[in-house]
Amino acid sequence: MVAYLNKARDLLVQFDKYTLQQAPHDQNLNADALAKLASAKDADTLNIVPIERLSAPSIQAEDASLVIQAVDTWMAPYMEYLTKGVLPADKNKARTLQWQAARYILVE
């Protein structure tokens, strides 16, 4: 649905002026009927109305890949210490880390 929204927004830019209005419920009977039909589980009801099934979307979807970047969290120093024995250079921070790391365990 996001692809259709983006396509509509791209098309709206081509107009000098436009207005969007919400259709009142009593003037939106066709959409209500389609929504009820889509949620109907009765096979007899579905055979009454001809339904066209599209084999492919009517618009090309944009690439929806998500890039994830690893960022150090508060756990990073503890994990470094518990897995590799790495401590901060500062002696006070190292001592505090060792003391606090004793309260954590790594699972898998």
Backbone atoms as SQL, in Angstrom:
CREATE TABLE atoms (id INTEGER PRIMARY KEY, chain TEXT, resi INTEGER, resn TEXT, atom TEXT, x REAL, y REAL, z REAL);
INSERT INTO atoms VALUES
  (1, 'A', 1, 'MET', 'N', 0.812, -1.197, 0.000),
  (2, 'A', 1, 'MET', 'CA', 0.000, 0.000, 0.000),
  (3, 'A', 1, 'MET', 'C', 0.857, 1.263, 0.000),
  (4, 'A', 2, 'VAL', 'N', 2.031, 1.173, 0.594),
  (5, 'A', 2, 'VAL', 'CA', 2.919, 2.337, 0.638),
  (6, 'A', 2, 'VAL', 'C', 3.340, 2.734, -0.770),
  (7, 'A', 3, 'ALA', 'N', 3.555, 1.736, -1.632),
  (8, 'A', 3, 'ALA', 'CA', 3.954, 2.033, -3.005),
  (9, 'A', 3, 'ALA', 'C', 2.866, 2.825, -3.725),
  (10, 'A', 4, 'TYR', 'N', 1.591, 2.480, -3.488),
  (11, 'A', 4, 'TYR', 'CA', 0.495, 3.214, -4.108),
  (12, 'A', 4, 'TYR', 'C', 0.389, 4.631, -3.547),
  (13, 'A', 5, 'LEU', 'N', 0.617, 4.794, -2.267),
  (14, 'A', 5, 'LEU', 'CA', 0.602, 6.124, -1.665),
  (15, 'A', 5, 'LEU', 'C', 1.705, 6.988, -2.266),
  (16, 'A', 6, 'ASN', 'N', 2.897, 6.422, -2.396),
  (17, 'A', 6, 'ASN', 'CA', 4.011, 7.174, -2.993),
  (18, 'A', 6, 'ASN', 'C', 3.713, 7.546, -4.435),
  (19, 'A', 7, 'LYS', 'N', 3.115, 6.630, -5.184),
  (20, 'A', 7, 'LYS', 'CA', 2.757, 6.912, -6.581),
  (21, 'A', 7, 'LYS', 'C', 1.737, 8.042, -6.643),
  (22, 'A', 8, 'ALA', 'N', 0.730, 8.017, -5.756),
  (23, 'A', 8, 'ALA', 'CA', -0.278, 9.081, -5.733),
  (24, 'A', 8, 'ALA', 'C', 0.363, 10.422, -5.401),
  (25, 'A', 9, 'ARG', 'N', 1.275, 10.437, -4.447),
  (26, 'A', 9, 'ARG', 'CA', 1.957, 11.691, -4.090),
  (27, 'A', 9, 'ARG', 'C', 2.783, 12.215, -5.259),
  (28, 'A', 10, 'ASP', 'N', 3.438, 11.311, -5.984),
  (29, 'A', 10, 'ASP', 'CA', 4.221, 11.728, -7.150),
  (30, 'A', 10, 'ASP', 'C', 3.319, 12.345, -8.217),
  (31, 'A', 11, 'LEU', 'N', 2.125, 11.780, -8.404),
  (32, 'A', 11, 'LEU', 'CA', 1.200, 12.301, -9.397),
  (33, 'A', 11, 'LEU', 'C', 0.604, 13.644, -8.984),
  (34, 'A', 12, 'LEU', 'N', 0.373, 13.846, -7.682),
  (35, 'A', 12, 'LEU', 'CA', -0.212, 15.092, -7.206),
  (36, 'A', 12, 'LEU', 'C', 0.678, 16.295, -7.488),
  (37, 'A', 13, 'VAL', 'N', 1.963, 16.084, -7.571),
  (38, 'A', 13, 'VAL', 'CA', 2.905, 17.177, -7.834),
  (39, 'A', 13, 'VAL', 'C', 2.643, 17.796, -9.206),
  (40, 'A', 14, 'GLN', 'N', 2.085, 17.017, -10.126),
  (41, 'A', 14, 'GLN', 'CA', 1.849, 17.493, -11.491),
  (42, 'A', 14, 'GLN', 'C', 0.667, 18.470, -11.577),
  (43, 'A', 15, 'PHE', 'N', -0.155, 18.545, -10.528),
  (44, 'A', 15, 'PHE', 'CA', -1.320, 19.429, -10.536),
  (45, 'A', 15, 'PHE', 'C', -0.978, 20.766, -9.880),
  (46, 'A', 16, 'ASP', 'N', -1.579, 21.830, -10.413),
  (47, 'A', 16, 'ASP', 'CA', -1.397, 23.155, -9.822),
  (48, 'A', 16, 'ASP', 'C', -2.148, 23.264, -8.502),
  (49, 'A', 17, 'LYS', 'N', -3.343, 22.672, -8.454),
  (50, 'A', 17, 'LYS', 'CA', -4.177, 22.774, -7.270),
  (51, 'A', 17, 'LYS', 'C', -5.015, 21.506, -7.152),
  (52, 'A', 18, 'TYR', 'N', -5.210, 21.054, -5.927),
  (53, 'A', 18, 'TYR', 'CA', -6.063, 19.894, -5.683),
  (54, 'A', 18, 'TYR', 'C', -6.570, 19.943, -4.254),
  (55, 'A', 19, 'THR', 'N', -7.670, 19.246, -4.019),
  (56, 'A', 19, 'THR', 'CA', -8.201, 19.129, -2.668),
  (57, 'A', 19, 'THR', 'C', -8.494, 17.662, -2.388),
  (58, 'A', 20, 'LEU', 'N', -8.290, 17.280, -1.160),
  (59, 'A', 20, 'LEU', 'CA', -8.596, 15.926, -0.718),
  (60, 'A', 20, 'LEU', 'C', -9.779, 16.012, 0.243),
  (61, 'A', 21, 'GLN', 'N', -10.762, 15.165, 0.012),
  (62, 'A', 21, 'GLN', 'CA', -11.932, 15.158, 0.876),
  (63, 'A', 21, 'GLN', 'C', -12.230, 13.719, 1.270),
  (64, 'A', 22, 'GLN', 'N', -12.608, 13.545, 2.506),
  (65, 'A', 22, 'GLN', 'CA', -13.002, 12.229, 2.975),
  (66, 'A', 22, 'GLN', 'C', -14.461, 12.014, 2.597),
  (67, 'A', 23, 'ALA', 'N', -14.738, 10.859, 1.982),
  (68, 'A', 23, 'ALA', 'CA', -16.103, 10.552, 1.578),
  (69, 'A', 23, 'ALA', 'C', -16.913, 10.161, 2.804),
  (70, 'A', 24, 'PRO', 'N', -18.099, 10.741, 2.973),
  (71, 'A', 24, 'PRO', 'CA', -18.956, 10.340, 4.094),
  (72, 'A', 24, 'PRO', 'C', -19.323, 8.859, 3.970),
  (73, 'A', 25, 'HIS', 'N', -19.600, 8.248, 5.091),
  (74, 'A', 25, 'HIS', 'CA', -19.874, 6.806, 5.133),
  (75, 'A', 25, 'HIS', 'C', -21.022, 6.419, 4.206),
  (76, 'A', 26, 'ASP', 'N', -22.091, 7.222, 4.188),
  (77, 'A', 26, 'ASP', 'CA', -23.240, 6.858, 3.355),
  (78, 'A', 26, 'ASP', 'C', -22.974, 7.026, 1.866),
  (79, 'A', 27, 'GLN', 'N', -21.914, 7.734, 1.485),
  (80, 'A', 27, 'GLN', 'CA', -21.546, 7.884, 0.073),
  (81, 'A', 27, 'GLN', 'C', -20.403, 6.949, -0.308),
  (82, 'A', 28, 'ASN', 'N', -20.036, 6.047, 0.589),
  (83, 'A', 28, 'ASN', 'CA', -18.903, 5.165, 0.365),
  (84, 'A', 28, 'ASN', 'C', -19.341, 3.701, 0.382),
  (85, 'A', 29, 'LEU', 'N', -20.542, 3.436, -0.119),
  (86, 'A', 29, 'LEU', 'CA', -21.117, 2.101, -0.066),
  (87, 'A', 29, 'LEU', 'C', -20.327, 1.080, -0.884),
  (88, 'A', 30, 'ASN', 'N', -19.786, 1.504, -2.031),
  (89, 'A', 30, 'ASN', 'CA', -19.031, 0.565, -2.868),
  (90, 'A', 30, 'ASN', 'C', -17.769, 0.077, -2.148),
  (91, 'A', 31, 'ALA', 'N', -17.084, 0.994, -1.497),
  (92, 'A', 31, 'ALA', 'CA', -15.877, 0.603, -0.770),
  (93, 'A', 31, 'ALA', 'C', -16.228, -0.308, 0.399),
  (94, 'A', 32, 'ASP', 'N', -17.321, -0.028, 1.080),
  (95, 'A', 32, 'ASP', 'CA', -17.763, -0.885, 2.186),
  (96, 'A', 32, 'ASP', 'C', -18.089, -2.292, 1.685),
  (97, 'A', 33, 'ALA', 'N', -18.775, -2.359, 0.545),
  (98, 'A', 33, 'ALA', 'CA', -19.136, -3.661, -0.016),
  (99, 'A', 33, 'ALA', 'C', -17.898, -4.454, -0.394),
  (100, 'A', 34, 'LEU', 'N', -16.910, -3.796, -0.961),
  (101, 'A', 34, 'LEU', 'CA', -15.665, -4.494, -1.321),
  (102, 'A', 34, 'LEU', 'C', -14.925, -4.974, -0.081),
  (103, 'A', 35, 'ALA', 'N', -14.914, -4.155, 0.962),
  (104, 'A', 35, 'ALA', 'CA', -14.241, -4.556, 2.200),
  (105, 'A', 35, 'ALA', 'C', -14.934, -5.756, 2.825),
  (106, 'A', 36, 'LYS', 'N', -16.272, -5.754, 2.833),
  (107, 'A', 36, 'LYS', 'CA', -17.010, -6.898, 3.376),
  (108, 'A', 36, 'LYS', 'C', -16.779, -8.139, 2.536),
  (109, 'A', 37, 'LEU', 'N', -16.739, -7.979, 1.215),
  (110, 'A', 37, 'LEU', 'CA', -16.501, -9.101, 0.319),
  (111, 'A', 37, 'LEU', 'C', -15.115, -9.697, 0.549),
  (112, 'A', 38, 'ALA', 'N', -14.144, -8.837, 0.739),
  (113, 'A', 38, 'ALA', 'CA', -12.771, -9.314, 0.948),
  (114, 'A', 38, 'ALA', 'C', -12.639, -10.100, 2.241),
  (115, 'A', 39, 'SER', 'N', -13.445, -9.743, 3.237),
  (116, 'A', 39, 'SER', 'CA', -13.343, -10.434, 4.521),
  (117, 'A', 39, 'SER', 'C', -14.317, -11.604, 4.631),
  (118, 'A', 40, 'ALA', 'N', -15.150, -11.810, 3.615),
  (119, 'A', 40, 'ALA', 'CA', -16.133, -12.900, 3.661),
  (120, 'A', 40, 'ALA', 'C', -15.444, -14.249, 3.517),
  (121, 'A', 41, 'LYS', 'N', -15.889, -15.203, 4.309),
  (122, 'A', 41, 'LYS', 'CA', -15.327, -16.550, 4.248),
  (123, 'A', 41, 'LYS', 'C', -16.282, -17.522, 3.565),
  (124, 'A', 42, 'ASP', 'N', -17.467, -17.046, 3.252),
  (125, 'A', 42, 'ASP', 'CA', -18.472, -17.892, 2.628),
  (126, 'A', 42, 'ASP', 'C', -18.187, -17.987, 1.128),
  (127, 'A', 43, 'ALA', 'N', -17.925, -19.171, 0.631),
  (128, 'A', 43, 'ALA', 'CA', -17.578, -19.371, -0.775),
  (129, 'A', 43, 'ALA', 'C', -18.731, -18.986, -1.690),
  (130, 'A', 44, 'ASP', 'N', -19.985, -19.199, -1.272),
  (131, 'A', 44, 'ASP', 'CA', -21.136, -18.838, -2.102),
  (132, 'A', 44, 'ASP', 'C', -21.202, -17.332, -2.316),
  (133, 'A', 45, 'THR', 'N', -20.892, -16.569, -1.291),
  (134, 'A', 45, 'THR', 'CA', -20.910, -15.114, -1.409),
  (135, 'A', 45, 'THR', 'C', -19.829, -14.645, -2.370),
  (136, 'A', 46, 'LEU', 'N', -18.676, -15.266, -2.327),
  (137, 'A', 46, 'LEU', 'CA', -17.572, -14.853, -3.188),
  (138, 'A', 46, 'LEU', 'C', -17.865, -15.140, -4.657),
  (139, 'A', 47, 'ASN', 'N', -18.688, -16.151, -4.954),
  (140, 'A', 47, 'ASN', 'CA', -18.992, -16.486, -6.347),
  (141, 'A', 47, 'ASN', 'C', -20.022, -15.557, -6.967),
  (142, 'A', 48, 'ILE', 'N', -20.727, -14.766, -6.184),
  (143, 'A', 48, 'ILE', 'CA', -21.759, -13.869, -6.703),
  (144, 'A', 48, 'ILE', 'C', -21.130, -12.714, -7.476),
  (145, 'A', 49, 'VAL', 'N', -20.077, -12.168, -6.946),
  (146, 'A', 49, 'VAL', 'CA', -19.437, -10.990, -7.532),
  (147, 'A', 49, 'VAL', 'C', -18.202, -11.433, -8.303),
  (148, 'A', 50, 'PRO', 'N', -18.096, -11.036, -9.575),
  (149, 'A', 50, 'PRO', 'CA', -16.885, -11.404, -10.330),
  (150, 'A', 50, 'PRO', 'C', -15.661, -10.676, -9.766),
  (151, 'A', 51, 'ILE', 'N', -14.617, -11.429, -9.547),
  (152, 'A', 51, 'ILE', 'CA', -13.397, -10.869, -8.972),
  (153, 'A', 51, 'ILE', 'C', -12.255, -11.087, -9.954),
  (154, 'A', 52, 'GLU', 'N', -11.530, -10.030, -10.236),
  (155, 'A', 52, 'GLU', 'CA', -10.364, -10.137, -11.095),
  (156, 'A', 52, 'GLU', 'C', -9.123, -10.165, -10.206),
  (157, 'A', 53, 'ARG', 'N', -8.341, -11.197, -10.345),
  (158, 'A', 53, 'ARG', 'CA', -7.107, -11.310, -9.566),
  (159, 'A', 53, 'ARG', 'C', -5.931, -10.903, -10.445),
  (160, 'A', 54, 'LEU', 'N', -5.157, -9.963, -9.964),
  (161, 'A', 54, 'LEU', 'CA', -3.991, -9.492, -10.706),
  (162, 'A', 54, 'LEU', 'C', -2.811, -10.402, -10.414),
  (163, 'A', 55, 'SER', 'N', -2.106, -10.772, -11.449),
  (164, 'A', 55, 'SER', 'CA', -0.942, -11.641, -11.260),
  (165, 'A', 55, 'SER', 'C', 0.278, -10.858, -10.784),
  (166, 'A', 56, 'ALA', 'N', 0.238, -9.547, -10.980),
  (167, 'A', 56, 'ALA', 'CA', 1.365, -8.707, -10.563),
  (168, 'A', 56, 'ALA', 'C', 0.808, -7.356, -10.113),
  (169, 'A', 57, 'PRO', 'N', 1.539, -6.623, -9.278),
  (170, 'A', 57, 'PRO', 'CA', 1.081, -5.291, -8.870),
  (171, 'A', 57, 'PRO', 'C', 0.921, -4.379, -10.079),
  (172, 'A', 58, 'SER', 'N', 0.020, -3.427, -9.969),
  (173, 'A', 58, 'SER', 'CA', -0.220, -2.517, -11.086),
  (174, 'A', 58, 'SER', 'C', 0.835, -1.411, -11.170),
  (175, 'A', 59, 'ILE', 'N', 1.669, -1.280, -10.156),
  (176, 'A', 59, 'ILE', 'CA', 2.778, -0.326, -10.209),
  (177, 'A', 59, 'ILE', 'C', 4.040, -1.037, -9.767),
  (178, 'A', 60, 'GLN', 'N', 5.162, -0.501, -10.175),
  (179, 'A', 60, 'GLN', 'CA', 6.451, -1.061, -9.776),
  (180, 'A', 60, 'GLN', 'C', 6.786, -0.563, -8.380),
  (181, 'A', 61, 'ALA', 'N', 7.059, -1.480, -7.485),
  (182, 'A', 61, 'ALA', 'CA', 7.435, -1.108, -6.125),
  (183, 'A', 61, 'ALA', 'C', 8.894, -0.677, -6.099),
  (184, 'A', 62, 'GLU', 'N', 9.166, 0.287, -5.254),
  (185, 'A', 62, 'GLU', 'CA', 10.544, 0.731, -5.075),
  (186, 'A', 62, 'GLU', 'C', 11.313, -0.312, -4.285),
  (187, 'A', 63, 'ASP', 'N', 12.617, -0.256, -4.384),
  (188, 'A', 63, 'ASP', 'CA', 13.450, -1.169, -3.612),
  (189, 'A', 63, 'ASP', 'C', 13.225, -0.900, -2.136),
  (190, 'A', 64, 'ALA', 'N', 12.792, -1.933, -1.423),
  (191, 'A', 64, 'ALA', 'CA', 12.439, -1.765, -0.016),
  (192, 'A', 64, 'ALA', 'C', 13.496, -2.363, 0.897),
  (193, 'A', 65, 'SER', 'N', 14.737, -2.345, 0.453),
  (194, 'A', 65, 'SER', 'CA', 15.779, -2.914, 1.297),
  (195, 'A', 65, 'SER', 'C', 16.071, -1.982, 2.468),
  (196, 'A', 66, 'LEU', 'N', 16.447, -2.577, 3.557),
  (197, 'A', 66, 'LEU', 'CA', 16.711, -1.831, 4.780),
  (198, 'A', 66, 'LEU', 'C', 18.185, -2.012, 5.135),
  (199, 'A', 67, 'VAL', 'N', 18.879, -0.912, 5.319),
  (200, 'A', 67, 'VAL', 'CA', 20.285, -0.961, 5.679),
  (201, 'A', 67, 'VAL', 'C', 20.396, -0.841, 7.191),
  (202, 'A', 68, 'ILE', 'N', 21.057, -1.794, 7.781),
  (203, 'A', 68, 'ILE', 'CA', 21.234, -1.790, 9.230),
  (204, 'A', 68, 'ILE', 'C', 22.719, -1.611, 9.521),
  (205, 'A', 69, 'GLN', 'N', 23.021, -0.663, 10.369),
  (206, 'A', 69, 'GLN', 'CA', 24.397, -0.421, 10.753),
  (207, 'A', 69, 'GLN', 'C', 24.564, -0.805, 12.220),
  (208, 'A', 70, 'ALA', 'N', 25.629, -1.547, 12.478),
  (209, 'A', 70, 'ALA', 'CA', 25.902, -1.936, 13.864),
  (210, 'A', 70, 'ALA', 'C', 26.496, -0.747, 14.606),
  (211, 'A', 71, 'VAL', 'N', 25.927, -0.451, 15.744),
  (212, 'A', 71, 'VAL', 'CA', 26.388, 0.655, 16.574),
  (213, 'A', 71, 'VAL', 'C', 26.690, 0.085, 17.957),
  (214, 'A', 72, 'ASP', 'N', 27.802, 0.510, 18.516),
  (215, 'A', 72, 'ASP', 'CA', 28.126, 0.038, 19.862),
  (216, 'A', 72, 'ASP', 'C', 27.069, 0.525, 20.847),
  (217, 'A', 73, 'THR', 'N', 26.672, -0.367, 21.722),
  (218, 'A', 73, 'THR', 'CA', 25.704, -0.033, 22.756),
  (219, 'A', 73, 'THR', 'C', 26.413, -0.060, 24.103),
  (220, 'A', 74, 'TRP', 'N', 25.670, 0.113, 25.160),
  (221, 'A', 74, 'TRP', 'CA', 26.236, 0.079, 26.502),
  (222, 'A', 74, 'TRP', 'C', 26.814, -1.294, 26.808),
  (223, 'A', 75, 'MET', 'N', 26.381, -2.311, 26.053),
  (224, 'A', 75, 'MET', 'CA', 26.846, -3.674, 26.306),
  (225, 'A', 75, 'MET', 'C', 28.216, -3.969, 25.708),
  (226, 'A', 76, 'ALA', 'N', 28.647, -3.163, 24.753),
  (227, 'A', 76, 'ALA', 'CA', 29.878, -3.456, 24.016),
  (228, 'A', 76, 'ALA', 'C', 31.098, -3.657, 24.923),
  (229, 'A', 77, 'PRO', 'N', 31.379, -2.769, 25.897),
  (230, 'A', 77, 'PRO', 'CA', 32.553, -2.991, 26.743),
  (231, 'A', 77, 'PRO', 'C', 32.457, -4.295, 27.554),
  (232, 'A', 78, 'TYR', 'N', 31.252, -4.620, 28.009),
  (233, 'A', 78, 'TYR', 'CA', 31.072, -5.855, 28.775),
  (234, 'A', 78, 'TYR', 'C', 31.307, -7.082, 27.895),
  (235, 'A', 79, 'MET', 'N', 30.788, -7.026, 26.677),
  (236, 'A', 79, 'MET', 'CA', 30.972, -8.156, 25.762),
  (237, 'A', 79, 'MET', 'C', 32.442, -8.324, 25.384),
  (238, 'A', 80, 'GLU', 'N', 33.123, -7.206, 25.152),
  (239, 'A', 80, 'GLU', 'CA', 34.559, -7.269, 24.838),
  (240, 'A', 80, 'GLU', 'C', 35.340, -7.900, 25.987),
  (241, 'A', 81, 'TYR', 'N', 35.002, -7.498, 27.192),
  (242, 'A', 81, 'TYR', 'CA', 35.705, -8.033, 28.356),
  (243, 'A', 81, 'TYR', 'C', 35.383, -9.510, 28.564),
  (244, 'A', 82, 'LEU', 'N', 34.096, -9.865, 28.487),
  (245, 'A', 82, 'LEU', 'CA', 33.698, -11.246, 28.756),
  (246, 'A', 82, 'LEU', 'C', 34.148, -12.220, 27.660),
  (247, 'A', 83, 'THR', 'N', 34.247, -11.764, 26.421),
  (248, 'A', 83, 'THR', 'CA', 34.654, -12.665, 25.335),
  (249, 'A', 83, 'THR', 'C', 36.158, -12.647, 25.078),
  (250, 'A', 84, 'LYS', 'N', 36.769, -11.469, 25.183),
  (251, 'A', 84, 'LYS', 'CA', 38.178, -11.346, 24.800),
  (252, 'A', 84, 'LYS', 'C', 39.087, -10.887, 25.928),
  (253, 'A', 85, 'GLY', 'N', 38.502, -10.492, 27.056),
  (254, 'A', 85, 'GLY', 'CA', 39.316, -10.023, 28.166),
  (255, 'A', 85, 'GLY', 'C', 39.855, -8.626, 27.972),
  (256, 'A', 86, 'VAL', 'N', 39.266, -7.849, 27.064),
  (257, 'A', 86, 'VAL', 'CA', 39.729, -6.494, 26.772),
  (258, 'A', 86, 'VAL', 'C', 39.187, -5.531, 27.820),
  (259, 'A', 87, 'LEU', 'N', 40.100, -4.732, 28.405),
  (260, 'A', 87, 'LEU', 'CA', 39.731, -3.743, 29.419),
  (261, 'A', 87, 'LEU', 'C', 40.093, -2.345, 28.935),
  (262, 'A', 88, 'PRO', 'N', 39.384, -1.316, 29.431),
  (263, 'A', 88, 'PRO', 'CA', 39.757, 0.055, 29.095),
  (264, 'A', 88, 'PRO', 'C', 41.155, 0.382, 29.626),
  (265, 'A', 89, 'ALA', 'N', 41.815, 1.352, 29.012),
  (266, 'A', 89, 'ALA', 'CA', 43.160, 1.744, 29.427),
  (267, 'A', 89, 'ALA', 'C', 43.146, 2.401, 30.806),
  (268, 'A', 90, 'ASP', 'N', 42.104, 3.136, 31.113),
  (269, 'A', 90, 'ASP', 'CA', 41.981, 3.791, 32.414),
  (270, 'A', 90, 'ASP', 'C', 41.775, 2.739, 33.503),
  (271, 'A', 91, 'LYS', 'N', 42.624, 2.755, 34.542),
  (272, 'A', 91, 'LYS', 'CA', 42.567, 1.736, 35.591),
  (273, 'A', 91, 'LYS', 'C', 41.244, 1.760, 36.364),
  (274, 'A', 92, 'ASN', 'N', 40.743, 2.959, 36.650),
  (275, 'A', 92, 'ASN', 'CA', 39.471, 3.060, 37.377),
  (276, 'A', 92, 'ASN', 'C', 38.313, 2.488, 36.565),
  (277, 'A', 93, 'LYS', 'N', 38.280, 2.825, 35.272),
  (278, 'A', 93, 'LYS', 'CA', 37.217, 2.294, 34.412),
  (279, 'A', 93, 'LYS', 'C', 37.349, 0.783, 34.258),
  (280, 'A', 94, 'ALA', 'N', 38.598, 0.310, 34.184),
  (281, 'A', 94, 'ALA', 'CA', 38.834, -1.131, 34.047),
  (282, 'A', 94, 'ALA', 'C', 38.343, -1.866, 35.294),
  (283, 'A', 95, 'ARG', 'N', 38.651, -1.333, 36.455),
  (284, 'A', 95, 'ARG', 'CA', 38.234, -1.961, 37.714),
  (285, 'A', 95, 'ARG', 'C', 36.705, -1.971, 37.829),
  (286, 'A', 96, 'THR', 'N', 36.085, -0.847, 37.468),
  (287, 'A', 96, 'THR', 'CA', 34.625, -0.748, 37.515),
  (288, 'A', 96, 'THR', 'C', 33.989, -1.741, 36.538),
  (289, 'A', 97, 'LEU', 'N', 34.574, -1.850, 35.353),
  (290, 'A', 97, 'LEU', 'CA', 34.052, -2.778, 34.354),
  (291, 'A', 97, 'LEU', 'C', 34.151, -4.217, 34.845),
  (292, 'A', 98, 'GLN', 'N', 35.285, -4.584, 35.425),
  (293, 'A', 98, 'GLN', 'CA', 35.446, -5.944, 35.950),
  (294, 'A', 98, 'GLN', 'C', 34.424, -6.228, 37.050),
  (295, 'A', 99, 'TRP', 'N', 34.225, -5.268, 37.924),
  (296, 'A', 99, 'TRP', 'CA', 33.298, -5.435, 39.035),
  (297, 'A', 99, 'TRP', 'C', 31.865, -5.585, 38.525),
  (298, 'A', 100, 'GLN', 'N', 31.487, -4.734, 37.539),
  (299, 'A', 100, 'GLN', 'CA', 30.122, -4.782, 37.004),
  (300, 'A', 100, 'GLN', 'C', 29.905, -5.979, 36.086),
  (301, 'A', 101, 'ALA', 'N', 30.935, -6.385, 35.361),
  (302, 'A', 101, 'ALA', 'CA', 30.800, -7.501, 34.418),
  (303, 'A', 101, 'ALA', 'C', 30.530, -8.813, 35.137),
  (304, 'A', 102, 'ALA', 'N', 30.892, -8.886, 36.396),
  (305, 'A', 102, 'ALA', 'CA', 30.644, -10.109, 37.165),
  (306, 'A', 102, 'ALA', 'C', 29.147, -10.377, 37.312),
  (307, 'A', 103, 'ARG', 'N', 28.335, -9.372, 37.073),
  (308, 'A', 103, 'ARG', 'CA', 26.877, -9.521, 37.211),
  (309, 'A', 103, 'ARG', 'C', 26.214, -9.991, 35.908),
  (310, 'A', 104, 'TYR', 'N', 26.993, -10.122, 34.831),
  (311, 'A', 104, 'TYR', 'CA', 26.450, -10.499, 33.530),
  (312, 'A', 104, 'TYR', 'C', 27.042, -11.823, 33.066),
  (313, 'A', 105, 'ILE', 'N', 26.271, -12.511, 32.219),
  (314, 'A', 105, 'ILE', 'CA', 26.770, -13.703, 31.545),
  (315, 'A', 105, 'ILE', 'C', 26.397, -13.606, 30.068),
  (316, 'A', 106, 'LEU', 'N', 27.162, -14.256, 29.231),
  (317, 'A', 106, 'LEU', 'CA', 26.847, -14.315, 27.809),
  (318, 'A', 106, 'LEU', 'C', 26.186, -15.664, 27.522),
  (319, 'A', 107, 'VAL', 'N', 25.078, -15.618, 26.841),
  (320, 'A', 107, 'VAL', 'CA', 24.393, -16.839, 26.460),
  (321, 'A', 107, 'VAL', 'C', 24.491, -16.970, 24.946),
  (322, 'A', 108, 'GLU', 'N', 25.025, -18.091, 24.484),
  (323, 'A', 108, 'GLU', 'CA', 25.227, -18.373, 23.062),
  (324, 'A', 108, 'GLU', 'C', 26.018, -17.288, 22.407);
